[in-house]
Amino acid sequence: MFCRRLFWWVCGFATVLLVVGLHSAVHAQVQVRLVDKAKINQAAVNSAGALSVTGTVTATPPTTDPCDDPAQAKSSKAIASTADTEVVAASGSTVIYICHWDFTLAGTTPTARWIYGTGTVCATGLTALTGAYAPAVPGFVQANSTGTLFKTIASQALCLDLEGTTPSAQGLLTYVQE
């Protein structure tokens, strides 16, 4: 038995909240955007639990994480550095979303951290995105996720800051810049 149907109109959007079942807490929320100021004429739930809407509507997709979106093209850069290096250059007002990174780190007491900023190797407005990684030497460090690990702010480059005596990093970065 279906308990209720509630329509909530906000700024040209209709949020349809369905509470299904007498003893269960199952519910679904669907957000639809009205097209050309058309109206939903009728909404009903049939005995199979399917929502039926008459009128012209389109679904509003949820905001997606660019690293998690399979339709989003990813870019990769090789990391091969023995000093601080700009890995991804700033491009207009875009943001750099880091999806995956891995590298080996060698040298005498080497450390590495991700930073962003402008200018030569991000020296202007330098902001740390991570703490310093200091693996046993030689060491392998990596971070992988189904979503964004971290991101820069708009109009900033992404750099790898290496410290220690003769540090060396070799690996791969996967990112989205938009």
C-alpha positions, 0 to 999 in steps of 0.5 A: 500500500502506498502511503503518500505522495508529496510534491514540493515546488522550488524555483522551477524544479519539482522534487517528488518524494515517494514514501513506499510501503506501510512497514518499510522505510523505503523511499526515493527522491527524484528531481525533475526540471520543468521544460519550457515551463510545462507543468506536470499534469499528473503523477501516480504510482502504480501497483508495481511501484513505478512512478508515472508522470504526464507532462514534459519533464527532463531528469536533472543529473546529479553533480558528478566527481570528474575522477569518478565519471566514466564519461570524463576524459582523464589525462596522465603525466609521467613523473621523472624529477630530481628537483621541484617540478611543475607537473600540470600547468595552469590553464585559464580558470580551470581546476586540476582534479587529481585522480591517481598518483604513484611514484618511487622516491629515492635519494638521501632522506627524500620527501615529496609533497603535492603543492599548487601555486603560480610562477616557477614551480608553484613558488608564488602563493604556494599551498600544500595539498598533502603532507610530506611523504617520507617512505623508507628509501628507496620507497614507493608511494601511491594514492588511488581512489574512485573519486578525486583525491584532492584538487587545486583552486582555479588558475593554479598549477600543480607541482611536486615539491621534493626535498632531501639530498639528491631526491628522485621521483619517477611515476605517474599522475592521472588527473582531470583539468576543467 
